[in-house]
């Protein structure tokens, strides 16, 4: 059996992975808060842990791996989105609007992540809603866990939780190991982090387990009054119910390390001291766009849906993500997307020429052993996507139709999440014109720029150029003529308005 080595954030070293139960390897990954479409940064952990999921299934067997990823569908951001809908004139109640919003957002999320080639979470091979639990369906488990924290005390006789003004709060200083995951003391955290200061808190670091709800907002009856859970207790309760007091891997973005994951550990270990909660903690690093932090104010904020709408295939996004190691900051650039698309297009052409049945589907079971070895070394995807895949493609290209080399290459691509490699299928968008028509329109506008400049009508030239720029088409003018390229913010709808 392949030895897997993973970097454990908790111990700060790479360790040989030894599952608690090889017959049921268990992994929990923090999922989205479903109030809006997933942005590019949200997608990175999905792709990262999808690769780990595929590796675990390959090594231990599809029926021996459980992967749970939650949906947070009760949250102040969701409430605010629903209230905005109501303020805009929607006659439905806030509770109805919240349910409609979360249902729709989960649908969006599934469609976007499917486009990136991510497998749905499953329990021992069965794709089920239990593998993607909604917080609102596990309120009873949360209430039970909170009550346990109120009842339990540390070795000094101090309860782990307390009730104040309709809120239930976790007493951070009662848990002496708080801060072990992030490697900081409680006092350092207070000095360096934004913590919610509230009159009902004994200590600024104490966090909410339960809070009151007014008549309009979602709420559930509890021993402490009608209310709703805090964010952190949701994951702890669902992980306990679905994976047990101890499980193998907990994953998420590095932005969740503190306070979310730190709080999860504290409340879980205090509520269930007989367990270890998660034994291995894995965190992917943050994502940038063109060398800068993704931000709406900088104009470089993109949802996955926007990129797909702009004609960037999900395979391209996945390729760019996996070209950088998950523990390194990743920079999304237009140049990387172009390069990835070129490689994928070449491999698609190879598929048409090297297979007697180009539309044949592969299972991924015949994956190249060197690829498995690289991924078993803490998901070394750069070694795969910057070297090994190109070696395999070259061997396939030099081989004969349906040869073992060809089989191995396409089995490996399937294993890596490129099961349906066909970049042409996303070059057309039903919402807009055919890709060829879009190119024709851009070229027509570029020709108008050239004609205007030939007559020294620079005002017209600049006006057309600015219109293209607003649509996300970047025009370069040099002594060699006029060239263009589509930027990350390309919007076909704005382009069509220029006709």
PETA-V522682 format. One line per field, one symbol per residue. phi: phi as a letter, one per 30 degrees, with the letter a starting at -180 (. if undefined). Layout:
phi=???
This chain:
phi=.ddccbdcedciadbddbddbedadcbbbdcddccadddddddddddeddddeddddddcjedcbcbcbdcdcbadddedddddddddjddddddddddddddddddeedddddddidddeachjcdbdddbdcedcbdeddddddddddddbddcicddbbcahiccbddeddcdcdjddcibdddddddcbdcdcbddcdbeddbdcabdcddddeabdadcjdabdddddedddddddcbjdbbdbbbldddcebcedddededddddbddcchcdccbbdddccbhibedadddiccbdeddddddjcddddddddeddcddcceccdbdddddddddddddddddddcccdbdddcccidcddedddddddchhddedddcbdddddddddddcceideddedddddddddjcdcdadddcdcbddbdeedddddddddddddddddddciddddeddddddddddicccccbddkcbbadddcebeddddddd
